[in-house]
Amino acid sequence: MLLHDMADKFNAVSDQLPLPDQIRPDPALSEILDDEVRHLARLLVFLAAESAFRHRAATGYPTRPTATVRRTTLALASAAAPAGLALAALGAAVRHLGQLADLAHQAPGPARTRAIAIEQQRLVYRLGDSRIHLARAAKRLRTAADTRTPPAATVPSPSVAAAASRSR
């Protein structure tokens, strides 16, 4: 349940990011990025803290971790890498947005127009990268959550097999 919940949270951050045709260098985008960077940072902190807590618990009580607990801990830890990459991409998007804000105050001209187009495209790419990394983190969590260890094949004991053949 925890893994699906975390995957849903990553998807929620991704859903809040504007689509490429909705990206405009305006204050609304700054607010969206501010909110989603904070939200994603909290999720990344939770992943790190939960992984550390579980690691300490496994070290303190080495006989207690089950296969499910180990799989959950590993999934949380492995989701931290794409979450960190998504956060870095959002950070780069904030930088490009700042560049666009600066360019808006420069004297008009062909160089400024070209620079604005380039920064706008970079902003779109960084938001796209962030979506990709968030989807990757969510997929890892869901895959781990949906993976169940198959039950061991049960071989009937010889006395059960013998009793079944005698009853025929």
Buried (B, 14 or more C-beta within 10 A) or exposed (E): EEBBEBBEBBBBBBEEBBEEEEBEBEEEBBEBBEEBBEBBBEBBEBBBEBBEEBEEBBEEEEEEBEEEEEBBBBBBBBBBBBBBBBBBBBBBBBBBBEBBBEBEEEEEEEEBEEBBEBBBEBBBBBBBBBBBBBBBBBBBBBEBBEEEEEEEEEEEEEEEEEEEEEEE
